[in-house]
Amino acid sequence: MGRIGSKLDRNRYQGYLWGMGLSGGYVEMVTEKFGLEASAGVGYSIMNHEVYNCSHCGSKIGKEHRTYFGPTKLAVSLIYKLN
Protein backbone atom coordinates (compact mmCIF):
# COMPACT_ATOMS: atom_id res chain seq x y z
CA MET A 1 0.00 0.00 0.00
CA GLY A 2 1.37 3.35 -1.04
CA ARG A 3 0.66 6.80 0.24
CA ILE A 4 -2.78 8.26 -0.47
CA GLY A 5 -1.32 11.57 -1.62
CA SER A 6 0.36 9.98 -4.64
CA LYS A 7 -3.00 8.66 -5.92
CA LEU A 8 -5.25 11.71 -5.44
CA ASP A 9 -5.11 12.76 -9.09
CA ARG A 10 -6.61 9.47 -10.32
CA ASN A 11 -8.73 8.17 -7.38
CA ARG A 12 -11.47 9.53 -5.13
CA TYR A 13 -11.58 8.62 -1.44
CA GLN A 14 -14.82 8.78 0.54
CA GLY A 15 -15.00 8.00 4.24
CA TYR A 16 -13.84 9.41 7.53
CA LEU A 17 -10.69 10.23 9.44
CA TRP A 18 -10.59 10.37 13.23
CA GLY A 19 -7.57 11.50 15.14
CA MET A 20 -6.14 12.94 18.32
CA GLY A 21 -2.79 14.25 19.37
CA LEU A 22 -0.69 15.81 22.06
CA SER A 23 1.78 18.63 21.65
CA GLY A 24 3.99 20.72 23.85
CA GLY A 25 6.52 23.45 23.61
CA TYR A 26 9.08 25.62 25.34
CA VAL A 27 9.79 29.36 25.09
CA GLU A 28 13.14 30.93 25.88
CA MET A 29 13.40 34.72 25.82
CA VAL A 30 16.77 35.70 24.31
CA THR A 31 16.38 39.43 24.97
CA GLU A 32 13.58 41.49 26.51
CA LYS A 33 11.77 41.65 23.13
CA PHE A 34 12.91 38.52 21.22
CA GLY A 35 12.51 34.88 22.06
CA LEU A 36 12.56 31.41 20.54
CA GLU A 37 9.85 28.81 20.82
CA ALA A 38 10.25 25.10 20.07
CA SER A 39 7.27 22.76 19.87
CA ALA A 40 6.62 19.15 18.94
CA GLY A 41 3.59 16.91 18.74
CA VAL A 42 2.59 13.30 18.23
CA GLY A 43 -0.74 11.98 17.07
CA TYR A 44 -2.83 8.93 16.29
CA SER A 45 -5.34 8.69 13.46
CA ILE A 46 -7.71 6.11 12.02
CA MET A 47 -8.85 6.34 8.42
CA ASN A 48 -11.70 4.26 6.94
CA HIS A 49 -12.54 5.02 3.33
CA GLU A 50 -13.78 3.62 0.06
CA VAL A 51 -11.72 4.08 -3.11
CA TYR A 52 -13.37 5.08 -6.38
CA ASN A 53 -11.92 4.95 -9.90
CA CYS A 54 -11.55 8.69 -10.65
CA SER A 55 -11.99 12.04 -8.93
CA HIS A 56 -15.44 12.84 -10.45
CA CYS A 57 -17.03 9.56 -11.42
CA GLY A 58 -16.19 5.89 -11.54
CA SER A 59 -17.04 2.70 -9.76
CA LYS A 60 -15.88 1.56 -6.37
CA ILE A 61 -12.58 -0.31 -6.61
CA GLY A 62 -11.87 -1.05 -2.97
CA LYS A 63 -12.10 -0.27 0.71
CA GLU A 64 -9.16 0.64 2.94
CA HIS A 65 -8.49 0.97 6.65
CA ARG A 66 -5.32 2.68 7.83
CA THR A 67 -3.91 3.79 11.15
CA TYR A 68 -1.06 6.16 11.90
CA PHE A 69 0.88 6.91 15.05
CA GLY A 70 3.83 9.25 14.92
CA PRO A 71 5.04 12.84 14.71
CA THR A 72 2.52 15.42 13.52
CA LYS A 73 4.22 18.69 14.39
CA LEU A 74 7.74 20.03 14.71
CA ALA A 75 8.30 23.78 14.82
CA VAL A 76 10.75 26.49 15.81
CA SER A 77 9.36 30.02 15.97
CA LEU A 78 10.84 33.47 16.47
CA ILE A 79 8.87 35.55 18.97
CA TYR A 80 8.70 39.34 19.16
CA LYS A 81 6.87 40.93 22.09
CA LEU A 82 4.78 43.97 21.07
CA ASN A 83 4.42 45.56 24.52
N, C-alpha and C positions, 0 to 999 in steps of 0.2 A: 504494500500500500504506500503510495506516494503522498506528497503533501497536497492538500486541497487547493491551495493557491495556484499551483501549476496547472490545474484543470479548469479554472473558472471561465476561461474563454470558450470552452466547448461543452461544458456540463452545467446543469442547474441543480442546486442543492436545496431541498425543502425539509425543514425539521426544526429542532430547537437546540440551543446551547445553554447549559447551566454551569455557572462557575462561582468560585469564591476565592478570596486571596487575603494575604496579610502582608503589610508593608511597614517599613519603619525607616527612620532617618536620623541624621545628626547634623546640627548646625554649629559651626565654629566661626566666631566673629574674628576677622583678621585685623581690622581697624575698627574705629567707632562707627563708620558708615558701611564698610564692606565686609562681607562674610562669604563662607562657602557652605553649601549644604550637600550632603551625600545621602542617597536613599536607595533602598533595594526592596524588592517584593517577590514573593512566591505565590503561586496559585494552583488551583485544581479545577479542571473543567471536564464536563461530560457533553458529548455531542452525539445526538441521534438524528439521522437525516436520511432521506431518500434521494437517489441520484437519478436525474433525468438526462436524456440524450443531448439536448442543446439548451441554450440560455432562454429561448422564447417558447419553444414547442418541444415535441419529442415524447417518446414513451419512457416509462420507468425502466431503468437498466440495473437497479440494485438498491440495496439498503445497507447503510454503514453505521457502526457504533464506534466511537473513539473516546479515549480518555487522555488527559494530559496532566502531568504534575511537574512543575519546574519553575524556573525564573520567568517573571512577567514584567519586571521593571528594574532598571538600573539607571541611575541618574546622578549627575553632579551639576549643581546650579550655583551661579554667582548671585549673591544677594546684595542689594543696595537699600539701606534704610532711608526713607523719605523724611522722617522727622528728626 
